[in-house]
Amino acid sequence: MLVGGGGPVHRGLVYVWSPRRPDQPARQFRTPGTVEELDFTPDGSQLVSSTGWGDGGHFALWDTAAQRIVSTVHADDAGVLTAAISTDGRTLMTGGQTGVVRLWDLLTGTLRGPPFTGLTGFADTVDLAPDGSTAVGADAAGNVLLWDVPTRSTIGDAFPGPVADRPAAASFTLDGRSVVVVSDTGAGWVWDVDPSDWLTRACEIAGRSFTPPEWQEFLPDRPYHATCGS
């Protein structure tokens, strides 16, 4: 199955072709707004259409077997520009013109917890790590942030590299251990986001564990233990 859609010219239409029957005209269904992104669930049973530009955004869930929209959810005050689906097909992550990033239960269309914040421009891309523990988002102002999903807090500062006020995009590698970042300047970066690798590198640089006073200063709520083997 091959799908496509577009902006105002197509008036929210999504086109569905069968590669096995290229001679057949495309089936069509209409979404509430301009089509910004199309994503299949991992098993191909459903298609998520992210829609809207400037006047309210939605995501529409299309059943590929029944060939009909089964739900439409208002998901952003301006427009839903990007989305990502979890590896188990149960969770949808959306990003919109407001810069707010949200998680949704794909079956019920209900929010899963508070939003992710910190992006200052249009959310151009969002992605979930394969294990669902971390998320990444990039915006049109060149900001790329990594979030801890359970707490919704940012992990570290924004990724360095992208130029301010130039759009950026980011996604996890298949194993979830790295994030690939690209800028519309043509530059790209691959960042290691595996915490176990961070610990190894920190120990290599420091050459020792925290002392008890250092631990008390930086990690007062956790019991002390040697982090670097000594």
N, C-alpha and C positions, 0 to 999 in steps of 0.2 A: 504494500500500500504506500502510495506517495501522496503527500499533501502539500498544499501551498496556500498562501493568502497574502493580503496586502493592505495598503492604506486606504485613503479616501476614494481613490478611483474604483476600488473593488467593494466599497461600502460594507465592510465587515464580512464579506463572503469568504468561506474556506472551500477550496477545491480538493477533491479526493479522486486520485487516479489509481487504476489497477495496472501495474507494470506488465502483468500477463496479458492484458487486453488493451494495448496502446491505441487500438482503433476505436475504442469506446469513449464517448464524451465523459468528462469528469462529473461526478456527483457533487452536489453543493449543499452547504448549510450556512446559515447566517448567524453571526455573533452580534452582541450588543454594540460593539464599537470597532474601530479599525483593528485589524489583526496585527499584533506586534510579534508574537512568537507562538510556535506550535511544538508540543512535546508529547511523545507517546509514553505511556507507562511501560515499565520493563517487559511485561508480557504482551504488549501490543493490544490489549483489550480496550484501552481507553486513550483518548486524545485530549490533551488540555490546550485550549486556545486562550492565550493572554491577549486582552483587548483594551482599547481606549487610548485616547490622546487628548488631554486637556479638560475633558468634561466628565470624568468619572471612569474608573477602570473596573473590569470584571475578568474572571476566568470562567470559561465554559467547558464542561466535561462532556465529551462526545463518545458514545458507546460504539465501538467499531463493528460489532456484530449486529446490533439492532439498527445501526446507522441513524442515530438520533441523539440530540442533546438531552442528557439526563439531569443536568443541573447547571445553573448559572449563579455565580456568587459575586456580589459587589465586594471588591477587594482593595480598592485604592480610591482616594478622593479625586485624583487627576487621571491616572492611566496606569495599567499594569504593562510594563515594558518587557519583563523577563520572568522566567520561572525555572524551577528545577524540581525534579521528582526523586524521592528517596529510592534506594535500591530495592526496598520491599514494596514499592508502589503505593504506600499508604499515606505518605506525607508530601505535601506540595509546599515549596518555598516560592514566594513571589516578591518582586521588587518593582517599585513604580516611580512615577514622576516626582512624587513627594520625597523620595529618598528613603522611605520607610520600607523595611523588609519584614515579612511575616511568614509564619508557618501555619499550614492548614491541614486539617484532617480531610484527605481527599474524598473519602466515602461520604462523610456527612456535610462537608463544606463549612465546618466550624473552625474557629481559630484555635491554635494550640499554643497557649501562653502569650506573654507580652511580645511586642515587636522587638526587632534588632534595630538599634539606632547608631548614629555616628557618621553615616554618609551625608554629604552636604549637597550633592548634585543628583540628577536623575540616576536611579539605580539601573545601570546598563546590563550587568550580569550578576547572577547569584548562583551559588552551588552548595551542595551538602556533601560532606565527606561520606564515603561508603558506609562507615559504621554509625553515621548520624550524630556523632559527638561534637563535631565542629562544622562551621559554615563560613563561607567567604562571600564578600560582596564587593563590587567595583562600581564606581559612578562616573558621570560625565565630567566631574571636576578633577579627576585623576586620583581619587582616594580609593585605596584597596584595604579592606579590613578583614581580620580573622576574628570570629566569635566562638565562644564556648556556648554550645546550644543549651545545656541545662540551666545555666545562670544568665544567659543572654548578654554576658559581659564581653568586651573586646579582649583579645589576647595580644598584649603588647601594643606598640604604636602601629600606625598605618605603614604598609609596605613601602620601602623607599624605591625610587626609580622613576615612576610615572611623573610626567610634567604637570604642574598645576594648571587647571582649566583645560586640559586635554583629556578626552575620554580614555578610559582604561577598561580592561576586561580581565577576568580571572576565573580559573576553575581548578578543581582537584585532579590529580592524576588518578588512574584507575585503582591504584593501591592506597590512595588517600594519604600518602606520606609526603607528597609535595604539592605545591600550588604553582600553576603556570600563570604568569601575569604578562599581558601585552598592552602596549600603548599605541594610540593612533599615530605616534611619531615613527612607528616601525620598530621600536625597541621591544625586547622581551626578556623575561627573567624566569628562572625556576628556583623556587624557595623550598627548602627543607622545613616541613612543619611537624615532624615527628618529635614529640617531647623527649623520647629516650635519646634521640640524637643530640638534642639541645643539652641534655645533662652531660653526655659524654664530652661534648665540645667545651662546655663550661668547666668541667673538671680538668680537661687538658690545658686550658688557659690559666686557671687558678692554681693548679698543682696541689690542691688540698680541699678538704671539706670546710664548711662554715665552722667557725668556733662557736661555742655556746652563746657568748654575748652577741655575735653577729646573727645567729639564728633567732635569738630573742628580739632583736631589732627588726628583722625582716619577716619572720614567720612566727609571731608570738602565739598564734592560736594552734600551732601544731607541735607535737612532741618532738624533741630533738633526736636526730640520728645522723650518723655519718653518711653523706651523700656520695662521696668519691672514694669509698673503700678504706678510708683511714681517718 
